[in-house]
Amino acid sequence: MLPVSVGVFGNWGAGKSSLLKLIEQELDQDEKDWIVIKFDAWLYQGYDDARAALLEVIATALTEAADGNASLTTKTKKLLARVDGFRAMGLLAEGAALFAGIPTGGFFARSVGALGNAADGIENQEEYENLGNTVKEAKEQAGGLLKPETNKSPPQQIDAFRKEYGEILEELGVPLVVVIDNLDRCLPTNAIHTLEAIRLFLFLTNTAFIIAADEEMIRSSVADYFKGASDRHQIDYLDKLIQVPIRVPKAGVREIRSYLFMLYAIDHRLPEKILEKLRDGLEKALQQSWKDDPITRQDALVLTGESEDSTLARAFSRADRIAPVLANSPIIHGNPRIVKRLLNVVKMRSQIARRRSMPLDEAIITKLVIFERCVGVKATADFYRLVDAEQGTPTLLKQLEEGDGQIPADAPKTWTDNPTTISFISEWAQLEPRLSGVDLRAAIYLSRETMPIGAYVVGLSPVGREILDVLVDTKNTSSPTAEKLLNTLPLEEQIPVMEGVISHLRQASDWSRKPKGFAGACLLARHSADAAKILVRYLQELELGDKPPAWMTTLLKEEQWHKDA
């Protein structure tokens, strides 16, 4: 199939890098010799031109492969020197790409001043020679690294590079495979430059490119780089570059379950031989999943040699319970990286709990961490406020578990304003272990490091929470919605809500403009003298210099509560 370009597509964390590693392992074990080059596009971002960096990595690998062959080494070093020449004439890099038939958008934007009347690109050899003065300074700065072939235009030099590369590979007699990863993490310019460099090698003998990327990310980069590119052009760009697209499939319940078994086994520090035995058994079971039932928890445990009453057995049992939620949740969506991150959070909290002698089982922590990830900050904050208000055992949990997941009518609004959230909470409530009757105050204490500043205010009712959310989003003091809601705020929650608004204001770093939420604080101060005192004290603590910003002076001048203070 050589030459060929293969695209490994998938979302962030889907397993693209793992698949690349598996491909590299297969090539290493193959009887046939291969030159395998791994290029991390993200690594060079901000330090080097992505196109020159990729060319240099390939030329360097060929030089190493030619070691011991004097004539071939001379050719590979010449190839490497040519790359340095391209880098020295960086201003013309995209012009060269245009000559070679490579679409590029940045050339005109960055070179129009230098090109003058050549805004339609470099049309011929004469135009190229007229640009000599423009790149003279760049060549001098290159310190004589390479004396470019001044009688050759960029397209001629590109052709020479391709010809020399092809001759070297033919003489080596070994296929070259370039594995490119982490394009997802690159800025649009860097991603496109890397892909443009790949085009230089397309259709050259004995060459394969394997490119891992998020398809949507590449299309977004194309749209950003080539201003005005239509949806069709975005798709065409990738289709012309990738000959064989492979999409990493979403992990299902069986895959996530097996993944959890492996993660738990690794965490329990089983010997490498036992881990290999378990991995082999799980892989064989997955290979037959189209016709056989999944491997049982007991059979998986037998592969480890652990007993039914061991800690690992309890962890495998937990994997059985949570795998369907992790695989089917629209938030987690069976993403292996998210699953691993969740388990890392669980492990961290479990270790803190042990050090502080907190009576918390890892299964409880796991269940709460999944809840936090799948319902979001506000719904989690509402739940944890109920835990605080009811001494660790909210009635709502008991109603949920006894009602087969039916969400009570008095549940927080954040639990019922989205069908996806409703569905998740109903399923989550039925997961073991049951939490009703368990004092969860220690668990939510551990979770607070994951909650943003100002999102967690102890003891607020759902009404207080709603008013706090409105106030921190209020932009002016004539908001009828905020005024109406403040009339329903209980007296005992006026000060806690003001403290919540101030917690939000503490995040503001630029006071030259009125931060969002300041108007809400003023509205609350109008309604409550006690809350006004809290706000006045906070304003006195602010280090705004001798003179507060003009907007603040104007606003406070009209506020009676501030005059009274």
N, C-alpha and C positions, 0 to 999 in steps of 0.2 A: 504493500500500500504506500510505500515511500515514493515521493515526499508526501507528507500528510500533516494536517493541523487538527488537533482534537481539542474540543472545549468541554471542560468539566464544570457544569453549571449547578448552582444551588444557593440557597439563602445563607446568610451569615450563620456560622455554627452548624451547618448541615452535615459537614464531614468531608468537604472538598480536599482539605490538606491531608487528611488521613488517607483518602483514596490515592492522592499523589504519592504518598509514602509507600503504599502497597504496590503501586506500579513500579516505583524505583526498586523495591525489594525483588519483584519478579524479574526485572531486567538484570539485576545483580546476580541472580541465581541462574539466569539463562546460559546455555552453553555457548551461544553466540556472543561475541564481544560487542559492547556498546560504549559509546562515549555519552555519559549522562551528565548534564549540566543543570543545576538547580539555580534559578534566578528569583530572588525575592525583590519584587518591584518596590515594595514599601521601604526597604532598607536604604535605597539610594535617594529617596525623596528628600529634596532640600539640599542634597550634597553634590549631586551630579546630574547632568542631563540624562534622562532615562534611556534615550536612544543610544547615546555614546556608551553608557554603562553596559547595556546589553551586548552591544557589538564587542566591547572590550572583554567581557566575561567569556564570550564564545571564542574570540581570537586567542585569549590566554589558555583556554582549555585545549585548543588545537595545538598550541605551542608545546604544552606539556605532553600531549599524546605523541608529538613528533620527536620527542627527546631520543637521541641516539641516531637519528637520521639527519646528517648534516645538511643535505640539499633541501629536505623538507622543512627543517628548522628555519632555514634562511627564508623560505616562503612564508611560514607562519609569522615570523618576526616582521616581515614586510607588511603582512596583513594587520598586525597589531599596530605598526607605525602609521598605517593608513587611517586607523581609527583615531589615533592621536591627531592626525591632520584634520579629520572631520570635527573633532572637538575644538581644535584651534580656530577653525572657521565656523564657529557656532552660529553666527548670524545667518550663514547660508544653509544651515542644516535642513530647514524646512523647504528652502528653494530646491535643494537636492531631492528632497522627497517629492516635490511637485514634478521634477523632471522624470523621476522613476515611476510616475503614475500613481503616487501615493497621495490621497486626498488629505489636505491639511488646512486648518483654519487660522492657526496662529501666525503664519508667515506674514500675511498682509498686515495684521494688527501690529506686529512688532517691528516690521521692516519698512513700512510705507515711507518714513522719513528718509531712510537711507536710499531707497530705490527711486525716489522721485517719480519720474514719469513711467516707471516700470510697474505700476500698480496692477497690471494684468499678468504679472509673473515674468520670469526671465525667458524671453522668447528664443534667444539664439546665443551662439558663442560670442558674438560681438558685444551683446548686452552684458554678458558675464564678465568679459574683460574690462568693460567700463566701470565695473563695480570694484575693481582692484583697490582703489584708494579707500573705499568704505571699510574693507576688512583689514587694511594694512595695520591699523593699531591693534586689532585682535591678534593678528599673527605675531606682532612684536611682543605682545604680552605673553604669548605662548613660549617665549624664550628659546626659539629655534628648536623646539622639540621635534619638529618635522618640517622639512622644506617641501611644501606642497608642489604638485606638478602644475605650475601656473599655466601651462598650455592646455590644461584639461578643464572643462567645465564640470560642475557638480554631477550632472547625469553621467558624464564620461567616467568620473571617478567612482561613482556608484556601480557602474557596469564593470569597471576594473575590479572592484571589491568582490562582486558576485562571481566573476570569472576566477579570481584567485582562490576564493573560498571553495568553489566547486572542484577545482584542480587538486586542492589539498585533500578534500574528503575522498576524492576518487583514488588518490595515491595512498591514503591511509587505509582505504578499503574497509572502513568501520562506520556504521550508521551513527549519526549524532542525534541525541534526543535532548531537547531543551524543555525543562519543566518550569513553568512560570506560576508563582503563587502570590497571594496577597494583593492582587489588583483591587480587591474590594476596599482595601484600606487607603488606597491612593487618592490624591486629589485628581479631579477630572483631567487636568493637563498631563500629569504624570502617567495616568492610565492610558491616555490616547497616544502619548509619545512611545510608550512601551509597545503598544499594538502596531504603531507605524513602523517601528524598527523590525518587528516580526515580518512585515510585508517584504522587506528586502530579501528574505530567505525563502519566501514561498516559491514552490515549484523548483527548488534546487535539489539535485539528486541526494539521496541518502540522508534526508533531514526530516525530523519530526518535531513538532511543537505540541506540548500539552499545556493548555492554559486553563487555570482554575479561576472562575469569576462568578459573580452574581450578575445574571443577565440584565436585570433591571438597572443595576448600578452602571453597567457599561452603556446601556442606552441613555441613561441620564447623563453620563459623561460626554457622550456624543452630542447630545442636545446642548450641553453647556459649552462645549469646545467649538462645535460648528454651529454658530448662531443661526437660528432660523431653520435648522434641519427638521424636516417633517417626520412623523412617526414611521413612515415607510422607509425613509433614508436611514433612520436609526436602526431599524431591523436589518436593512440591506447591508449596512456597514459590518455588522457582526456575521451575517450569513456569508459574505464574501471572504471573510477572514477564517471562519471555522468550517472545515469540511465535514467533520464528524462530531455532532453535538451529543453529549452524554449528560443526562440530568440525574443528580443524586436524588434517589427517591426519599420521600418522607418516611421517617421511622415509624412503624406501627407499634401496637401494644407488645407483640412478641419481641421485637427488636429492642424496645426500651426496657422491657423486663430483663432480657439477657444482659443488656448494658448495665443495668442496676446490679445484677448478680456479680458481674465482673468488678464493678466499682467497689461494692461492699467487700468482696473477697480481697481486693488489693488493699483496702483500708484495714482489713484484719491481718495484714502482713503474712499472708500464706506464702510458702516457699515458691520459687519461680516454676519448678516442675509441676507443682499442684495447680498453679494458675494456668499453665499451658494445657494441662489435662482438662481443666474446667472450660477453658476457651474452646478447645477442640470439640468437647461434647456439646457446647452451646451452638457452635457453628454448624455442626452436623445436624442438629435438631432444626436449626433455621433453614438449612438447605432443603429439608424435607417438609417444610411448613405448608407447602401447597397440597400435601396429601395426608400428613400425620398430625396428631395432636401435639401441642407444645410440650417440651420436656417438663416433667413435674418438678416441683420444688424439692421433693425428697430425692429424686434421681440426681438433681444438680448438687444436692448436699453430699450425696454418696461420693461424687467425683472429688470433693474436697477432703473427705475423710473426717468431717466434723459431725458431732452427734446432734440428735434432734433437739436437745435442750441447750445447745450452745448459743453464744451471742450471735454467731453468724447465721444460725437457723432463724433467729428472731428477725435479723436483718433481711434475710431472703423472704420471710413471711411479709415483712413490710413492703418489699419490692413488689410482691404479688398484688398488694392492696393499692399501691399508688401508681403502678404502671399505666392502667387505663386512663387515669386523670391526666398524667403527664403526656401521654400520647394523643389524647383527644382534645385537651384544652386548646381553644383558639389562641390563647396567649402564649402557651409553651409550644404547642404544635409539634410535639415529638422532636424538638431540637436538641441534639445531644449536648451541645455546649451549654445551653440553659439548664438542662438536667444536671450536668456536672457542677455548674455554679451553685445551684440550689443545694446540692449535697455538701458543697464546701461551706455554705452559710450554716447549714445544720451542724456540721462538724465543729465549726468555730463556736457556735452558741453552746453546744453540748460540753465542750471543754471548759468554757467559762462557767457554766452551771456546776460542773464538778468541782472546780476550784473554789467556788463560793458556797459549796454545800447546798445547792438548790435542789429540792426534790422534784426533778424533772426528768421524765423518760425521753429518750431520743425520738421515739415515735410521736410524742406530743409536739415536740419542736418541729419535726418534719411536717406534720399536718398544718401547723400554723404558718410555716415558711411557704408552703404551697398556696395557702389562702392569700397571703400578702402578695405573692407574685401574680395571682390570677384575678384578683378583684381590684387592685390598685390602692393608692395611698388613702384616698378619702373614705372608701368603704372599710378599709382596715382600721383607720383612725376612729370611725364610728363604733366599730366592734370593740376596740380596746378601751374606749371611753365607757362603754357599758360594763366591761370587766372591772374597771376601776370603781365605777359608781355602785356596783353590786358586790363589792368585797370579793372579787375574783370568780364568782360563779353566776354569770348572768342568766336570768330566766329564759331569755331568748334562745339560748343553746338547748336547754331542756325541751322547749317547745319544738325546736327544729328536729331534734333527734327522735322525739316521741311521735312527731307528726310525719314521719317518713320523708323528711326533707321539705315539707310544705312550709314556706316562709310566712310567719305570722303577719297579720295586718299592721301591727305597730312596729315592724322592723324599720331600721333606718332607711330613708329614701334612697340612699346610695346603693342599697341592696336590691332595690326593685325597679330602678329606672332604666334597666337594660336587660333584655331577654337573655343575653349571654351570661350575665352575672347571676341572674335568677337560676338558670340551669346549672351553672357551676356550683353555687352554694347548696342547692338541693342535693347534688351528687356528693359534694364534699362532706356534708353533714352526716352522711351514712358511712363514711370511711371509719374504720377502726384506727386508733382507739376513740371511744366516745368521750366527749369532753365535759358533758354536763356533770356537775358534782365535783369537778376537779378545780382546785384553786389555780387560776391562770395568771395571777399577778406576777409571779416570778418569770413566766414565759414572756409576758408583754414587756417586762423590764428589760429582758435580754434583747427584745426586738427593736427597742427605741433607737438604736444606732442606725437602723435602716430607714427611719422616718425623717423626712425633711424638716428643717427648722420651721416652727410655726404650724405644722400640720397636726401636732399633738398637743391638746390642751386638756388637762385632767378635769374630769367631772362634768363636762358640758353636755347638756341634753341635745337631742337631735335639732330642736328649735334653735338653741344657742349656737350649735355648729353651723346651721344654715345661715344665721345672721352673720357669724364671723366670716364665712366664705364670701358673702355679699359685700361686707365692709372692706375686705382687703382688695376687692376688685373695683370698688367705687372710685371714680375719677373726679367727681365734683360734688359740692355740698348741696346741690339742688336735685338730688336723686330721689324721686318719689317712691321708688321701690324700697330703698334703704329706710326712708322715713317711715313707711308703712310697717316694715318688719320690726323696726325698733320699738314700736308701740306694743309689740307682743313679747318683748324680751323680759323675762322674769327679773325682779330686783336683784336676787342673789347671783345672777349670772352677768350682771353689768360689768363688774370689775374683771372677772375671768376673760370675758370677751375682749375688753380693752387690752388686757395683757397679751391676748392672742394677736391682736392687730399690731401692737408694738413689737412683738416677736417678729412679725413679718417686716415691719419698717426697719428693724435692725439689720436686715440684709441689704438695705440700700447703701450704695457707696458714693453715688453722685447726687448731692443735694442742691446742685445748681438748678435742677428741675424738680418739680413736685413729684415725689414717688407715688405710685399707685397705692391706695390704702390710707394716705394721709387725710384725704377728704372724709373717708369713712370714720377715722378716729375723731375728727372734728364733729361729725354728726352725732356720734355716741356721746361725746363730751357735752353736747347741747342737752341730751336727754338725761344725763346722770352727773350730778355734782361730784360724786365719789370717783366716777370714771374720769372726770375732767382733771381731778387732782393727780391721778396716775399719769395722764398725758402731759400735764404741766411739768411734773417732775422729770419725765423722760426728755422733754424739750430742753430743760435746764442742763441735763447731762450731755446733750449733743455738743460737740466741739465744732461750732460753725464760725469761729473767729469773733471779732468785735461786732461785725454786722451780719445779721442773717440774710439769706437770699431775698431778693425783692418780692418774689411770689409769696414767700412765707409772711413777710411783713404786711403785704396787702391783705392776705387772707385772714390773718389773726387780728388785724385791726377791726374787722367786722364782727368778731366773735365775742359775745358777752362773757362767756365762761373764762376767756383769757383775760379780759379786763378785770373781772372779779379776782382773779389770781394775783 
